[in-house]
């Protein structure tokens, strides 16, 4: 497959970098771009030479959202839905750590993408928001509320207002604000720190994160404490 909408890089440290590469469209998430992300993530699930993934945007933006030109073509609606449903699940269920390194716009579908990642950092130019609600497209609420809480997620989803890097850090949407020219380097540093842990432990922890979000304490404690211990106890 000829990849036109993303660029791929693999570092010697087993870090995969996916660059959204439609800068002329502010990295709008087209059908082809979503397909390409899904293909690479699925390829990297079991490959030993990629242990974590960084998402970043080419040019001045992370992503301004879905490609609205495609929405004006009725014959594409089924494929828009199919590619969107698969891509979102592929990012969320990817079993290895993911980090979004955000500069410029992260709006609409671009905002959704970063909420599906494990860690988010941004530059001072970053802007986040769900303006699509003004045009009749409901945003993803649940992944956002897991990060910033119900109240703030309701605010951002219902108002469609945009927030800057400073407010994103204040509400816990991003964990760091860094200089733009050091954005990727900082993301790489964070991933290298993550990869100091055994891959099996990271994989198990990611399972907890995706599976246990809405469980009770007792249910999650069984998964995150009892079952791992039972697996290493000597047979009686």
Secondary structure, DSSP 8 states (H G I E B T S, - for coil): ----SEEEEE-TTSEEEEEE--GGGTT-B-HHHHHHHHHHHHHHSS-TT-SEEEEEESTT-SB--B-HHHHT-GGGHHHHHHHHHHHHHHHHH-SSEEEEEE-SEEETHHHHHHHTSSEEEEETT-EEE-GGGGGT-----HHHHHHH-HHHHHHHHHH---EEHHHHHHTTS-SEEE-GGGHHHHHHHHHHHHTTS-HHHHHHHHHHHHHSTTS-HHHHHIIIIIHHHHHHS---
